[in-house]
Amino acid sequence: MPWYAWLVLAVALGSIVGSLMLLRDTAKKLPLTEEQLKRVRERNAEMDAKEAKDR
């Protein structure tokens, strides 16, 4: 394989890895209140029940 193909491959892999690392570093947890967490859990339980019923 010619040298420029290796260079393109290295740049592509570096771009992918760099993007994933940047995404990981900028990801933050959402500060939710207890009330919001309760509503999310209730909705998840409703969706799980609905999916179980549909099966």
ZADO-766005 format. One record per residue: chain; x, y, z of N, C-alpha, C, O, CB in turn. Coordinates in steps of 0.02 Angstrom, whole numbers. Glycine has a CB too. Example, Ala and Ser with C-alpha at 12.3 -4.5 7.8 and 13.67 -1.06 7.14 Angstrom:
# ZADO-766005
A,660,-284,390,615,-225,390,660,-165,390,712,-166,423,565,-224,452
A,642,-112,354,684,-53,357,645,2,394,670,57,402,704,-30,286
***
This chain:
# ZADO-766005
A,43,-58,0,0,0,0,45,62,0,93,65,39,-49,0,62
A,32,111,-43,74,170,-46,71,212,18,24,205,58,54,214,-106
A,120,254,27,125,293,88,66,340,97,44,351,154,189,333,88
A,40,368,43,-15,415,50,-80,381,71,-123,413,102,-26,453,-16
A,-88,318,55,-147,281,78,-143,272,154,-194,278,188,-152,213,42
A,-83,257,179,-74,251,251,-87,318,285,-116,320,339,-3,226,268
A,-66,372,253,-77,439,280,-152,454,284,-175,480,335,-41,492,238
A,-189,440,232,-262,451,232,-295,408,285,-340,432,320,-292,435,163
A,-274,346,291,-302,301,342,-288,327,412,-332,326,455,-273,230,333
A,-227,350,424,-209,377,490,-248,440,506,-271,448,563,-133,392,493
A,-257,484,457,-296,545,468,-369,528,483,-399,559,527,-291,591,407
A,-397,481,447,-466,462,458,-475,432,528,-522,450,563,-489,412,405
A,-432,386,547,-436,356,613,-425,407,668,-460,406,719,-386,299,621
A,-378,452,658,-366,505,707,-425,551,714,-441,573,769,-305,545,687
A,-458,565,659,-518,607,662,-574,574,700,-608,606,740,-541,624,592
A,-584,510,689,-636,473,723,-622,469,798,-666,483,839,-644,402,694
A,-561,450,816,-543,444,886,-546,512,920,-571,517,977,-473,414,893
A,-522,564,888,-524,631,916,-595,655,928,-610,685,979,-488,679,872
A,-639,641,881,-709,661,888,-742,625,946,-780,655,985,-748,647,823
A,-728,560,953,-757,522,1008,-731,546,1075,-769,550,1124,-742,447,1000
A,-668,563,1079,-640,589,1142,-669,657,1159,-683,671,1217,-563,593,1137
A,-678,699,1109,-709,764,1120,-781,756,1144,-803,792,1189,-707,807,1056
A,-817,710,1114,-886,698,1134,-889,673,1206,-932,694,1244,-918,647,1087
A,-844,628,1224,-842,602,1292,-826,658,1343,-856,660,1396,-790,546,1298
A,-780,701,1326,-759,754,1371,-813,807,1381,-817,837,1434,-696,786,1347
A,-854,818,1331,-904,871,1336,-972,845,1361,-1017,885,1374,-913,904,1269
A,-979,780,1367,-1042,752,1391,-1049,767,1466,-1003,755,1505,-1045,675,1378
A,-1108,792,1485,-1121,807,1555,-1188,778,1574,-1233,772,1532,-1120,884,1567
A,-1194,761,1636,-1259,737,1660,-1306,796,1667,-1286,851,1684,-1251,699,1728
A,-1369,782,1655,-1420,834,1663,-1439,840,1736,-1456,791,1768,-1482,818,1620
A,-1435,900,1763,-1455,909,1833,-1532,910,1838,-1563,961,1824,-1426,974,1862
A,-1561,853,1857,-1634,848,1862,-1654,850,1935,-1619,826,1979,-1659,784,1828
A,-1712,879,1947,-1739,880,2015,-1770,812,2029,-1780,771,1984,-1791,936,2024
A,-1785,800,2092,-1816,736,2111,-1883,727,2077,-1902,671,2058,-1824,731,2188
A,-1921,782,2070,-1986,778,2037,-1979,757,1964,-2017,716,1939,-2023,845,2042
A,-1930,786,1930,-1919,769,1860,-1897,696,1853,-1919,661,1808,-1866,815,1829
A,-1853,673,1898,-1832,603,1897,-1891,557,1908,-1895,504,1877,-1777,591,1949
A,-1935,576,1953,-1994,535,1968,-2038,529,1905,-2063,475,1890,-2034,564,2026
A,-2048,585,1870,-2089,583,1809,-2056,540,1755,-2091,504,1720,-2100,655,1783
A,-1990,545,1749,-1955,505,1699,-1963,430,1715,-1977,390,1670,-1880,524,1696
A,-1955,413,1778,-1962,342,1798,-2033,318,1786,-2043,261,1764,-1944,333,1872
A,-2083,360,1799,-2153,341,1787,-2165,329,1713,-2198,281,1694,-2201,394,1814
A,-2139,374,1671,-2148,366,1598,-2113,303,1574,-2140,267,1531,-2121,427,1561
A,-2054,289,1600,-2019,228,1581,-2059,166,1600,-2064,118,1562,-1949,225,1612
A,-2087,167,1660,-2127,110,1683,-2189,102,1638,-2208,46,1621,-2149,119,1756
A,-2221,157,1620,-2279,154,1575,-2260,125,1507,-2296,83,1480,-2310,224,1567
A,-2204,148,1480,-2183,123,1414,-2165,49,1418,-2182,11,1372,-2123,164,1388
A,-2132,28,1472,-2116,-43,1480,-2179,-86,1484,-2183,-139,1454,-2073,-55,1543
A,-2229,-61,1522,-2292,-97,1527,-2327,-101,1459,-2355,-153,1441,-2337,-65,1579
A,-2326,-46,1422,-2359,-44,1357,-2324,-92,1308,-2357,-128,1271,-2359,28,1329
A,-2258,-93,1309,-2221,-139,1265,-2233,-211,1284,-2240,-254,1240,-2146,-124,1268
A,-2237,-225,1348,-2250,-294,1370,-2319,-316,1350,-2330,-374,1332,-2242,-299,1447
A,-2367,-269,1352,-2436,-285,1332,-2441,-298,1257,-2479,-340,1235,-2483,-229,1352
A,-2402,-260,1219,-2404,-266,1145,-2373,-331,1121,-2388,-354,1066,-2368,-208,1113
A,-2331,-362,1161,-2297,-424,1139,-2342,-484,1143,-2322,-539,1127,-2236,-437,1180
***
